Amino acid sequence: MGNRVAVWALVVIGGVVFGCLVLHLLGSAQRHEPPPMPVEDEPSGVTSKAEPNDAAAQAEPVEVTPQGEPNEATSKVESIEDGFKDEPEAHALYEKMIETMRNAETLYYKGDCGDCTYMIWMKKPNYFRVETVNAQGVECGTLVGDGDYLWIYWPQDRPHFSSEDRDSYEKTRSNVYMTKGTPIGRHSIGHEVGLLGAGMGMTIIDPSTFHGYTDSLQPYLDGVKSWGTENAGDQECDVIEVSFMKRQRIWYLWLSKQDHLPRKLKQVVRVARPIVGYEHWSEVTINAEIPMEKFAWSPPEGWQQWSLPGPEERLLKPGKEAPDFELLLADGSKIKLSDCRGKAVWFYMWRAG
């Protein structure tokens, strides 16, 4: 009995000592915690030099902080539901950018979209050339517009596209090209660059604006506002925010005060997890002489024309059973295609934003 009491006494004493030690360590940590760094007030009319939403981008590349766009020092921005008030002076800057591109006789710039770099030459009335290099420094596809047709070719093997099977790819991966007509003002360079295999998607500003093309987003533009001025590279720029579809898609454009063309571009597509993309323009040159040889190309001997497989090559043949799949419904339940056997099924896929 005496031994048992002694054991319990030691347990109690040990617990008290341990508790005191924990409290001491916590107090010491608080005493040694460095004080918060002071935050300097930013002068009115001057925006931060940081990239828009840098803190969010470092933590999660596709996250967007709803406050403080494009710079975190600014006050709370309107929510999508609040709408977007158009500012005439900012809107005029956007229109000036479009006007500058369309009035130029030639235009050259180097673009960097993170995953690749590209160089683009354009000349009136309907000539263009795009050369691409991927993030590893490898030369990828080239796009040439000779006035009537565009040509796409790859100095190395062409990329493999998800719409084609592997056997077909192996047979046509080398010495092939694509071509199609380019009616002036109706074709889009921006919709073609994804085929070049350099890792770039559609550009934020469609280069074919230069040739008179109107971006399909323009009917949904509902406002432009100013974010003041900021340097981008060696250029002092007016920063504007362009809203489409009540800010479901947003462009932030750093427009050079010197020539009214972008030096930095940011796009935010507000879906379930917002998608953020950046571009940087450099070496922007307007109305310089570009030799016509830059816009000429013809297939070398032995090359063959190739095109992406059409839907008819990928669709199930009549009478063949569809593969089973499962979908999550709006109410949180799930349904399989096989659950609908014997019924007519309408399967509709879409992309918003």
C-alpha positions in Angstrom: 0.0 0.0 0.0 2.8 2.4 0.9 4.6 1.7 -2.4 1.4 2.5 -4.4 1.0 5.8 -2.6 4.6 6.7 -3.3 4.2 5.9 -7.0 1.1 8.1 -7.4 2.8 10.9 -5.5 5.7 10.8 -8.0 3.3 10.9 -11.0 1.5 13.9 -9.6 4.8 15.8 -8.9 6.1 14.9 -12.4 2.9 16.2 -14.0 3.2 19.5 -12.2 6.8 20.0 -13.1 6.1 19.2 -16.8 3.2 21.7 -16.9 5.4 24.4 -15.4 8.1 23.7 -18.0 5.6 24.0 -20.9 4.3 27.3 -19.6 7.8 28.7 -19.2 8.8 27.7 -22.8 5.6 29.3 -24.2 6.3 32.5 -22.3 9.9 32.6 -23.5 8.8 32.2 -27.1 6.4 35.1 -26.8 9.0 37.3 -25.2 11.5 36.6 -28.0 9.0 36.9 -30.9 10.1 39.7 -33.2 7.7 42.7 -33.4 5.7 43.0 -36.7 7.4 45.0 -39.4 5.9 48.5 -39.9 3.8 48.9 -43.1 4.6 52.1 -44.9 1.7 54.0 -46.4 1.8 54.1 -50.1 1.6 57.5 -51.8 -1.7 58.1 -53.5 -1.7 57.5 -57.2 1.3 55.2 -57.0 0.9 51.5 -57.2 3.1 48.8 -55.8 5.9 47.5 -58.0 5.1 43.9 -57.1 3.4 41.6 -59.6 -0.4 41.5 -59.2 -1.2 39.0 -56.5 2.3 37.8 -56.1 1.6 36.4 -52.6 -1.3 34.4 -53.9 0.7 33.2 -56.9 3.6 31.9 -54.8 1.3 30.0 -52.5 -0.9 28.5 -55.2 -0.3 29.3 -58.9 -4.0 29.4 -59.8 -5.3 31.2 -56.7 -6.5 34.8 -56.9 -7.0 37.0 -53.9 -10.3 38.9 -54.4 -9.0 42.0 -52.6 -6.3 44.3 -54.0 -6.1 43.6 -57.7 -3.9 44.2 -59.5 -1.8 45.3 -56.5 -2.3 44.4 -52.8 -1.9 47.9 -51.5 -5.2 49.0 -53.1 -8.5 48.9 -51.3 -11.3 46.4 -51.6 -12.3 45.7 -55.2 -15.9 45.3 -56.3 -17.3 41.8 -56.3 -18.7 40.3 -59.5 -22.2 41.0 -58.2 -21.4 44.7 -57.7 -20.9 45.1 -61.4 -18.2 47.2 -63.0 -18.3 51.0 -63.5 -16.7 52.0 -66.8 -14.2 54.9 -66.6 -14.2 56.9 -69.9 -10.5 57.9 -69.7 -9.4 54.3 -69.0 -11.6 53.0 -71.8 -10.0 55.6 -74.1 -6.6 54.1 -73.3 -7.9 50.6 -74.2 -9.3 51.9 -77.5 -6.0 53.7 -78.2 -4.1 50.4 -77.9 -6.5 48.8 -80.5 -6.1 51.8 -82.8 -2.3 51.8 -82.5 -2.2 48.1 -83.6 -4.6 48.6 -86.5 -3.0 51.8 -87.8 0.6 50.4 -87.8 2.0 49.3 -91.1 4.3 46.8 -89.4 4.7 45.5 -85.9 7.2 43.3 -84.2 7.5 42.2 -80.5 8.9 39.4 -78.4 6.5 37.7 -76.1 7.1 35.7 -73.0 4.3 33.7 -71.5 6.2 31.8 -68.9 6.2 28.4 -70.6 7.8 29.7 -73.8 8.9 32.7 -75.7 7.8 33.7 -79.2 8.7 36.3 -81.7 6.1 37.8 -84.0 6.4 39.9 -87.2 3.3 41.4 -88.8 2.9 43.5 -91.9 -0.1 45.0 -93.7 -2.3 44.0 -95.3 -2.1 40.3 -94.3 1.3 39.0 -93.5 2.7 37.5 -90.3 5.2 35.1 -88.9 5.5 33.5 -85.4 8.5 31.6 -84.2 8.5 29.8 -80.8 11.0 28.4 -78.3 10.0 26.3 -75.4 11.1 26.6 -71.7 14.0 24.2 -72.4 15.3 26.5 -75.2 14.3 24.1 -78.0 13.0 25.6 -81.2 9.4 24.6 -81.8 6.7 25.2 -84.4 6.6 28.2 -86.8 3.6 29.9 -88.2 3.8 31.8 -91.5 1.1 33.9 -93.2 1.9 34.7 -96.8 -1.1 36.9 -97.5 -3.5 34.2 -98.6 -2.7 31.1 -96.5 -1.1 30.3 -93.2 1.4 27.5 -92.9 2.4 25.7 -89.7 5.5 23.5 -89.7 7.9 22.1 -87.1 11.7 22.0 -87.4 11.7 19.0 -85.0 8.9 16.4 -84.7 5.5 17.8 -84.3 3.7 17.6 -80.9 1.3 14.7 -80.1 -2.3 16.0 -79.7 -4.9 14.4 -77.4 -7.4 14.0 -80.3 -5.1 11.5 -82.1 -4.1 7.9 -81.3 -0.5 7.0 -80.8 -0.2 4.8 -84.0 -1.4 7.7 -86.2 1.1 10.1 -84.5 4.1 7.8 -85.1 3.3 7.7 -88.8 3.0 11.5 -89.2 5.2 13.0 -86.6 8.0 14.2 -89.0 8.1 16.2 -92.2 4.5 17.4 -92.1 2.9 20.8 -92.3 -0.6 22.3 -91.9 -2.2 25.0 -94.1 -5.5 26.9 -94.5 -6.8 30.1 -96.0 -6.5 33.4 -94.1 -9.2 35.8 -95.2 -8.1 39.3 -94.2 -9.6 40.4 -90.9 -11.3 37.1 -90.3 -8.5 34.7 -89.2 -7.0 34.5 -85.7 -3.3 34.0 -85.0 -4.2 33.6 -81.4 -6.3 30.5 -82.1 -3.5 28.9 -84.0 -0.4 29.2 -81.7 -1.5 26.3 -79.5 -0.6 24.0 -82.4 3.0 25.0 -82.4 3.9 22.7 -79.5 5.9 25.2 -77.5 3.6 25.0 -74.4 1.7 28.3 -75.1 -2.0 28.7 -75.1 -4.0 31.4 -76.8 -2.4 34.8 -76.3 -4.2 37.4 -74.1 -4.3 40.0 -76.9 -5.0 38.4 -80.3 -2.1 39.5 -82.6 -4.6 39.5 -85.5 -6.1 42.6 -84.1 -3.3 44.2 -86.2 -4.9 42.8 -89.3 -8.4 44.0 -88.4 -9.7 40.9 -86.6 -12.1 41.5 -83.7 -11.6 39.3 -80.7 -14.7 37.2 -79.9 -14.7 38.6 -76.4 -15.2 42.2 -77.5 -19.0 42.1 -77.6 -18.9 41.1 -73.9 -16.6 43.9 -72.7 -18.5 45.8 -70.0 -16.0 48.2 -68.6 -12.5 49.5 -68.3 -11.0 51.1 -65.1 -7.6 52.7 -64.3 -5.1 51.4 -61.7 -2.8 54.4 -62.1 0.7 54.2 -63.5 3.6 51.7 -63.0 6.8 50.9 -64.7 7.1 47.7 -66.7 10.7 47.1 -67.6 12.1 50.4 -68.9 8.6 51.8 -69.8 6.3 54.0 -67.8 2.9 52.5 -68.2 -0.8 53.2 -67.7 -2.3 50.2 -65.9 -5.9 49.4 -66.8 -8.3 46.6 -65.9 -10.6 45.4 -68.7 -13.8 43.5 -67.6 -15.7 40.9 -69.7 -19.0 39.4 -68.7 -19.2 41.2 -65.4 -15.6 40.4 -64.4 -15.9 36.7 -65.2 -12.8 37.3 -67.3 -10.4 40.2 -66.5 -7.4 41.6 -68.3 -4.8 43.8 -66.6 -2.8 45.7 -69.2 0.4 47.8 -68.6 0.2 50.1 -71.6 3.4 52.0 -72.5 2.9 55.8 -72.4 5.4 56.0 -75.3 3.6 53.9 -77.9 0.3 52.8 -76.1 1.1 49.0 -76.5 1.3 46.5 -73.7 4.5 45.6 -71.9 2.9 43.3 -69.3 -0.4 41.5 -69.4 -2.3 39.5 -66.9 -5.5 37.5 -67.4 -7.8 36.1 -64.7 -10.6 33.7 -65.7 -12.9 33.3 -62.7 -14.1 29.7 -62.6 -14.3 27.4 -59.6 -10.5 27.8 -59.2 -9.5 31.0 -60.9 -7.0 30.6 -63.8 -4.2 33.3 -63.9 -1.9 33.9 -66.8 0.8 36.4 -67.5 2.6 37.7 -70.6 5.4 40.1 -71.1 6.2 42.0 -74.3 9.6 43.4 -75.1 11.5 44.8 -78.1 8.2 46.3 -79.4 8.9 47.9 -82.8 6.3 49.8 -84.9 6.6 50.6 -88.6 10.1 49.2 -89.1 11.0 47.7 -92.5 10.4 43.9 -92.6 11.5 42.1 -95.8 8.9 40.0 -97.6 11.1 37.0 -97.3 10.1 36.8 -93.7 6.5 35.9 -94.8 7.4 33.2 -97.4 7.5 29.5 -96.9 6.8 26.4 -99.1 6.9 22.7 -98.1 10.3 21.1 -98.7 10.4 18.1 -101.1 9.0 15.0 -99.5 6.9 16.7 -96.9 3.2 16.0 -96.7 0.2 18.0 -95.5 -1.4 16.9 -92.3 -4.5 18.0 -90.3 -5.9 17.2 -86.9 -8.2 14.2 -86.8 -11.8 15.3 -87.2 -14.6 14.3 -84.8 -15.8 11.5 -87.1 -12.5 9.7 -86.5 -12.9 9.7 -82.8 -16.6 9.1 -82.4 -18.0 5.7 -81.6 -19.3 3.8 -84.6 -23.0 3.1 -84.8 -24.0 0.0 -82.8 -20.9 0.1 -80.6 -21.5 0.2 -76.8 -20.5 3.4 -75.1 -18.0 3.1 -72.3 -19.5 3.4 -68.8 -18.7 6.5 -66.7 -19.8 8.1 -63.5 -20.8 11.7 -62.9 -21.4 13.9 -59.8 -24.8 15.5 -59.8 -25.7 19.0 -58.4 -27.3 17.4 -55.3 -24.1 15.6 -54.4 -25.3 12.2 -55.6 -23.6 10.2 -58.4 -25.0 8.5 -61.5 -23.5 6.1 -64.0 -24.3 5.9 -67.6 -25.2 2.2 -67.1 -27.9 3.3 -64.7 -29.7 4.8 -67.7 -29.7 1.7 -69.8 -32.8 1.5 -72.0 -33.4 5.3 -71.8 -32.5 8.1 -74.2 -29.5 10.0 -72.7 -28.5 13.5 -73.7 -24.9 14.2 -72.6 -23.9 17.9 -72.9 -20.5 19.2 -72.1 -19.6 22.9 -71.9 -17.0 25.3 -70.7 -17.9 28.5 -69.0 -15.9 31.8 -68.9 
